[in-house]
Amino acid sequence: MNSINSINIDGYVPGAIGRIAEMHARYYSDHWKFGKYFEAKVATELSEFAGRFDDRRDGFWTACSDNRVQGSIIIDGIKADSEGAHLRWYIVSENIHGQGIGRQLISIAMDFCRKRHYKQVFLWTFAGLDAARHLYEKSGFKLVHEQQGSQWGKTVTEQKYVCEL
């Protein structure tokens, strides 16, 4: 466990699945007008992941303050050998932005991938999330594909980033 300014970074904590889904739903509703389709997608896919979680290949980290999840990052390694490890559900609550928590979460996740000897890590995001994009690029991710799509329930310019390890 690591700690910065009373923020503890640890693994799964009880309530994390619901809280991560809530944080995504609120942020993307407030800033991008995503609706219940997006919230249901996050909750369903995150629950499915948690049900098959294997700590030999998957990583799950939370940033907590006062026993409340304020950030998360997950590595889904189920297809790491064929497609790469999938970085997912990365979010940091706006009330702790600027404290380096996002950078630390990405660093922990990427170190996990290196220790597992994963050859590459990929993520899907969309144009306009500039602060996250900046952190991805600082961590070695490169934009490899863009397309118009609606996998999140609203049409956006979807982007795939890849980091070769």
C-alpha positions as a Markdown table, in Angstrom:
| # | Residue | x | y | z |
|---|---|---|---|---|
| 1 | Met | 0.0 | 0.0 | 0.0 |
| 2 | Asn | 1.2 | 3.5 | -0.9 |
| 3 | Ser | 0.0 | 6.8 | 0.6 |
| 4 | Ile | 0.2 | 10.4 | -0.7 |
| 5 | Asn | -1.5 | 13.2 | 1.2 |
| 6 | Ser | -3.9 | 10.8 | 3.1 |
| 7 | Ile | -4.8 | 9.0 | -0.1 |
| 8 | Asn | -4.1 | 5.3 | 0.2 |
| 9 | Ile | -3.5 | 3.2 | -3.0 |
| 10 | Asp | -4.3 | -0.4 | -2.5 |
| 11 | Gly | -6.1 | -3.2 | -4.3 |
| 12 | Tyr | -9.8 | -4.1 | -4.2 |
| 13 | Val | -11.8 | -2.7 | -1.3 |
| 14 | Pro | -15.4 | -3.6 | -0.4 |
| 15 | Gly | -17.7 | -1.3 | -2.4 |
| 16 | Ala | -15.1 | -0.6 | -5.1 |
| 17 | Ile | -17.1 | -2.0 | -8.0 |
| 18 | Gly | -20.2 | 0.1 | -7.3 |
| 19 | Arg | -18.1 | 3.2 | -6.5 |
| 20 | Ile | -16.0 | 2.9 | -9.7 |
| 21 | Ala | -19.2 | 2.6 | -11.7 |
| 22 | Glu | -20.7 | 5.6 | -9.9 |
| 23 | Met | -17.6 | 7.7 | -10.5 |
| 24 | His | -17.6 | 6.9 | -14.2 |
| 25 | Ala | -21.4 | 7.5 | -14.5 |
| 26 | Arg | -21.3 | 10.9 | -12.7 |
| 27 | Tyr | -18.2 | 12.2 | -14.5 |
| 28 | Tyr | -19.2 | 11.2 | -18.0 |
| 29 | Ser | -22.8 | 12.4 | -17.5 |
| 30 | Asp | -21.7 | 15.8 | -16.2 |
| 31 | His | -19.0 | 16.4 | -18.8 |
| 32 | Trp | -20.1 | 14.4 | -21.8 |
| 33 | Lys | -23.8 | 13.8 | -21.3 |
| 34 | Phe | -23.5 | 10.0 | -21.3 |
| 35 | Gly | -26.5 | 8.3 | -19.8 |
| 36 | Lys | -27.7 | 5.1 | -18.2 |
| 37 | Tyr | -26.4 | 3.0 | -21.2 |
| 38 | Phe | -22.9 | 4.0 | -20.3 |
| 39 | Glu | -23.4 | 3.4 | -16.5 |
| 40 | Ala | -24.9 | 0.0 | -17.2 |
| 41 | Lys | -22.0 | -0.9 | -19.5 |
| 42 | Val | -19.4 | 0.1 | -16.9 |
| 43 | Ala | -21.2 | -1.7 | -14.1 |
| 44 | Thr | -21.8 | -4.9 | -16.2 |
| 45 | Glu | -18.3 | -5.2 | -17.6 |
| 46 | Leu | -16.6 | -4.3 | -14.3 |
| 47 | Ser | -18.7 | -6.9 | -12.5 |
| 48 | Glu | -17.9 | -9.5 | -15.1 |
| 49 | Phe | -14.2 | -8.7 | -14.8 |
| 50 | Ala | -14.4 | -8.9 | -11.0 |
| 51 | Gly | -16.0 | -12.3 | -11.2 |
| 52 | Arg | -13.2 | -13.8 | -13.3 |
| 53 | Phe | -10.3 | -11.8 | -11.6 |
| 54 | Asp | -7.1 | -13.7 | -11.4 |
| 55 | Asp | -4.3 | -12.0 | -9.6 |
| 56 | Arg | -1.7 | -13.9 | -11.6 |
| 57 | Arg | -2.7 | -11.9 | -14.7 |
| 58 | Asp | -5.1 | -9.1 | -13.6 |
| 59 | Gly | -4.5 | -6.0 | -11.5 |
| 60 | Phe | -7.0 | -3.9 | -9.5 |
| 61 | Trp | -6.0 | -0.8 | -7.7 |
| 62 | Thr | -8.0 | 1.8 | -5.8 |
| 63 | Ala | -7.1 | 5.2 | -4.4 |
| 64 | Cys | -9.0 | 5.8 | -1.2 |
| 65 | Ser | -9.5 | 8.7 | 1.2 |
| 66 | Asp | -11.5 | 8.3 | 4.4 |
| 67 | Asn | -12.5 | 4.7 | 3.3 |
| 68 | Arg | -14.0 | 6.0 | 0.1 |
| 69 | Val | -12.7 | 5.1 | -3.3 |
| 70 | Gln | -11.5 | 8.2 | -5.1 |
| 71 | Gly | -9.7 | 6.6 | -8.0 |
| 72 | Ser | -9.1 | 3.4 | -9.8 |
| 73 | Ile | -7.1 | 1.6 | -12.5 |
| 74 | Ile | -7.5 | -2.0 | -13.7 |
| 75 | Ile | -5.4 | -4.2 | -15.9 |
| 76 | Asp | -7.4 | -6.9 | -17.6 |
| 77 | Gly | -4.8 | -9.5 | -18.6 |
| 78 | Ile | -7.1 | -12.2 | -20.0 |
| 79 | Lys | -5.9 | -11.6 | -23.6 |
| 80 | Ala | -2.4 | -10.3 | -22.7 |
| 81 | Asp | -0.7 | -13.0 | -24.8 |
| 82 | Ser | -2.8 | -12.5 | -28.0 |
| 83 | Glu | -3.9 | -8.8 | -27.9 |
| 84 | Gly | -2.0 | -7.2 | -25.0 |
| 85 | Ala | -3.1 | -6.3 | -21.5 |
| 86 | His | -6.1 | -4.0 | -21.4 |
| 87 | Leu | -5.9 | -0.9 | -19.2 |
| 88 | Arg | -9.5 | -0.2 | -18.0 |
| 89 | Trp | -11.6 | 1.8 | -15.6 |
| 90 | Tyr | -9.0 | 4.5 | -15.0 |
| 91 | Ile | -10.5 | 7.4 | -13.2 |
| 92 | Val | -9.6 | 9.9 | -10.5 |
| 93 | Ser | -12.2 | 11.9 | -8.6 |
| 94 | Glu | -12.1 | 15.6 | -9.4 |
| 95 | Asn | -11.7 | 16.5 | -5.7 |
| 96 | Ile | -8.2 | 14.9 | -5.7 |
| 97 | His | -7.0 | 16.1 | -9.1 |
| 98 | Gly | -3.5 | 17.7 | -9.1 |
| 99 | Gln | -2.1 | 15.5 | -6.3 |
| 100 | Gly | -0.3 | 13.0 | -8.6 |
| 101 | Ile | -2.6 | 10.2 | -7.8 |
| 102 | Gly | -3.5 | 9.6 | -11.5 |
| 103 | Arg | 0.2 | 9.4 | -12.4 |
| 104 | Gln | 0.9 | 7.0 | -9.5 |
| 105 | Leu | -2.0 | 4.7 | -10.5 |
| 106 | Ile | -0.7 | 4.5 | -14.1 |
| 107 | Ser | 2.8 | 3.8 | -12.9 |
| 108 | Ile | 1.6 | 1.0 | -10.6 |
| 109 | Ala | -0.4 | -0.6 | -13.4 |
| 110 | Met | 2.5 | -0.4 | -15.9 |
| 111 | Asp | 5.0 | -1.8 | -13.4 |
| 112 | Phe | 2.6 | -4.7 | -12.9 |
| 113 | Cys | 2.5 | -5.3 | -16.6 |
| 114 | Arg | 6.3 | -5.2 | -16.9 |
| 115 | Lys | 6.6 | -7.7 | -14.0 |
| 116 | Arg | 4.2 | -10.0 | -15.9 |
| 117 | His | 6.4 | -9.6 | -19.0 |
| 118 | Tyr | 3.4 | -8.4 | -21.0 |
| 119 | Lys | 4.6 | -7.2 | -24.4 |
| 120 | Gln | 2.0 | -4.4 | -24.8 |
| 121 | Val | -0.8 | -2.6 | -23.0 |
| 122 | Phe | -3.7 | -1.0 | -24.8 |
| 123 | Leu | -6.6 | 1.2 | -23.9 |
| 124 | Trp | -9.7 | 2.7 | -25.5 |
| 125 | Thr | -10.7 | 6.2 | -24.9 |
| 126 | Phe | -12.1 | 9.1 | -26.9 |
| 127 | Ala | -10.9 | 12.5 | -28.2 |
| 128 | Gly | -11.3 | 15.3 | -25.7 |
| 129 | Leu | -10.1 | 13.7 | -22.5 |
| 130 | Asp | -6.9 | 15.8 | -22.7 |
| 131 | Ala | -5.6 | 15.4 | -19.1 |
| 132 | Ala | -5.8 | 11.6 | -19.3 |
| 133 | Arg | -4.3 | 11.6 | -22.8 |
| 134 | His | -1.3 | 13.6 | -21.5 |
| 135 | Leu | -0.7 | 11.0 | -18.7 |
| 136 | Tyr | -1.0 | 8.1 | -21.2 |
| 137 | Glu | 1.5 | 9.7 | -23.5 |
| 138 | Lys | 3.9 | 10.5 | -20.7 |
| 139 | Ser | 3.7 | 6.7 | -19.8 |
| 140 | Gly | 4.7 | 5.7 | -23.3 |
| 141 | Phe | 1.3 | 5.2 | -24.9 |
| 142 | Lys | 0.9 | 6.1 | -28.6 |
| 143 | Leu | -2.3 | 6.8 | -30.5 |
| 144 | Val | -2.6 | 4.0 | -33.1 |
| 145 | His | -6.2 | 4.2 | -34.3 |
| 146 | Glu | -9.2 | 6.6 | -34.4 |
| 147 | Gln | -12.7 | 6.1 | -35.5 |
| 148 | Gln | -16.2 | 7.4 | -35.0 |
| 149 | Gly | -18.1 | 5.1 | -32.8 |
| 150 | Ser | -20.7 | 4.7 | -30.1 |
| 151 | Gln | -19.4 | 1.9 | -27.9 |
| 152 | Trp | -20.1 | 4.2 | -24.9 |
| 153 | Gly | -23.7 | 5.0 | -25.9 |
| 154 | Lys | -22.9 | 8.3 | -27.6 |
| 155 | Thr | -21.1 | 9.0 | -30.8 |
| 156 | Val | -17.5 | 10.2 | -30.1 |
| 157 | Thr | -14.1 | 9.9 | -31.8 |
| 158 | Glu | -12.9 | 6.7 | -30.2 |
| 159 | Gln | -9.2 | 6.3 | -29.8 |
| 160 | Lys | -7.0 | 3.3 | -29.2 |
| 161 | Tyr | -3.6 | 3.8 | -27.5 |
| 162 | Val | -0.9 | 1.2 | -27.3 |
| 163 | Cys | 2.3 | 1.0 | -25.1 |
| 164 | Glu | 4.9 | -1.4 | -26.2 |
| 165 | Leu | 6.8 | -2.8 | -23.2 |
